[in-house]
Amino acid sequence: MKGWLLHHRQAAEQALRRLAATPLNTLLGALVVGIALALPAGGEMLLANFQRLAQRIAATPQISVFMALDATRKDAAEIESRLRKHARTREVHFVPREDTLKRLKSSDGLGEVIESLPRNPFPDAFVVVPIPEAPEELERMRGEFAEYPKVEHVQLDSAWVRKLDALLRLTRLAVTFLAIVLGIALVAVTFNTIRLQILTQQAEIEVSRLLGATDAFIRRPFFYFGALQGLAGGLVAWGAVLAATLMLRGPVGELASLYGIEFALHILPLADSALLFGLAALLGWAGAWLSLARHLRG
């Protein structure tokens, strides 16, 4: 076990020496990989912040239940009791028809029109705040309330829920597609870098084979080289996203304050940062594996 660990440590040290021997090439490679990774990482950061903002500013969907005009207060009381006992309702607010009439009478431009009406044309109503559900479940609740006796109409304020859900799914799909495309580009960059490393060390590889070195021993430093190059690119991408987040935090906060919202951009959380570094190293390793399989054969 100690020998195995020693071999891996030596391979990692050898890869680090190769990276340090060509600092300019190492820097340029890290920048290329970092820029490729920064785009999906930045998209993920913006998407996470957008979801957080949407949860704050989006009103809870409401279901408006309108009674029939001939419904009595006893009928309204029975419906209110059923609504409050429903398993998926969180709040129920009763809006008497008299309050609706009074509110509209005080509205500019509508007062005289309302005064001219022979009787109150507005029904009693309930505003139901459901427990957060999927849009399909809210539609089911709307249909259930519409079947209650003396209920004339039920209106569901769910258009924004569907639009927001569709927008978030589309954005997530775009970020995923971008990550896949640029991940392939990262593999291609590592593939070419390892190919050049193999060509420049061909003589050293042949000597190692003559001395009895196994293929695993020869390939191991190249695997570490690819993984470390990917990891360096991941660090560049993380730094770029962090810098962008800090630069945009002030302007975004000022813009949000103009709309009466307290909001600040958050940096990539620890889990997403770890995932970024892990994927960067894995893609670098994959590029090295493909290059070795193609250009370094026993």
Beta strands, then each sheet from edge to edge (+ up, - down):
strand 1: 63-67
strand 2: 89-95
strand 3: 125-130
strand 4: 151-156
sheet 1: 2+ 3- 1+ 4-
end
